Amino acid sequence: MTEGVVLREVSSKKEIHAAETACRHAISSDYADYADRLVSLPRDAEGCFNLLSGITCDQKSLLTLRRLKAEATRLGLQTANALERFVVLKAYLAALPCLPSLPVDHSVHRQFCSTCRQVASSVDGSDARFALESDAFAELAQIVTLRRYHAGQLSFDITKMPRAWLLKVHPIELPGLIREISAGIGGFGPVVMPHINYWRKNPLFIFKGEQEQALWRIAKSIERDDRVKGMIASSWLYSAAVGESFPHLAWVREFFIEQNAYIVDAGPALVDAGFLIGSKKRRQLYTSGNFHPRETIVLWRRAHILEWAAKHPQFGDCAHAQNVSVMAMQAATHLRTRRKPNSQRIFRSGQCTLIDCKRLLLYKPRHYIALTLQLPAFCAALIVGAGWSAAGVLPVFFLTVLCMWVFQYFFLQ
């Protein structure tokens, strides 16, 4: 066992050295006088690292990169997405030495280095994923600055479960979700949250083998970090409607069902959630009203994750997991006959919406909670306290919160 760990550490060091060499070569050959002519560019790797660290959370970083890009264009230095690639390559030089200290598996280190070499070999940065305003660049910025980890087909970050998710669940199912969070997962966090990776090898497809291999890497990273209580996820891909309309994708949800994960509906998926991208059939069915995917929450306990990973050593990097295209899964996967999903059995959100505030709930949950729960409850308590009795203030406040909780689920989502 000790010998295996040592070999993995040696292998990781070689990978890191190779990635660093590729970065330096790309910078020297493709950007020989870039830094000298673009005087406002950060001088060192740490400066570029800090600049990318603000992407997705600090508008100033994005504005700075826009200004630098405009300056590069004015000087004739900007071809395709050259500036973005240059900043990423420089940031990699600051990130690579920190890689061994991260609480993730060595297989994740290798994925990080692999993407680094991929960026270095993309000669002119013409790949659209480098575009400054794209979601793919935002994800790459998070990966390079070690806020998100590359596991292959999936990336992941270590975070806490958003409390606002409780507002998305049907009132009947809310006690079960709370029980799973408290007694199953063991709290709101820290937990791992996976994402479909824009920088995976095959960005146009999802492969079952690569999905399981990515989950194995995540599981081994969870095993290394005792703080992590489990995994949470929220996506339209886990919706029962997806498997019913597209049987070749049913395995995405079925995997978690078979591994004893807790799955619960979280309301209609937003139009820009991604289900309209890359599939003409999905767009046609959605336009005709025959496909309505719903956001679905998955909670997977730490014990169940580690148990699954221990049973599947074939997904380690030394093994070669067979990549099975989702288009081939229709013939290869036996789908069990499932009962009618809950979305059709009980009255759910999205059926009687008066004002659609789901986007506000997703992007600004604090504003949503203040407007839909706290403000009505405060007003009701104030009226009762002024016109009746101070003793009724707290009961009315909490009763109003409860009523508005139910109201917002059925009529505001």
Secondary structure by P-SEA (a helix, b strand, c coil): caaaaaaaaaaaaaaaaaaaaaaaaaaaacccccccccccccccaaaaaaaaccccccaaaaaaaaaaaaaaaaacccccaaaaaaaaaaaaaacccccccccccaaaaaaaaaaaaaaaacccccccccccccaaaaaaaaaaaccccccccbbbbbbcccccccccccccaaaaaaaaaaccccccccbbbbcccccccccccccaaaaaaaaaaaaaaaaacccccccccccccccaaaaaaccccccaaaaaaaabbbbbbccccccccccccccaaaaaaaaaccccccbbbbbbcaaaaaaaaaaccccccccccbbbbcccccccccccccccccccccccccccccccccccccccaaaaaaacccaaaaaaaaaaaacccccaaaaaaaaaaaaaaaaaacccc
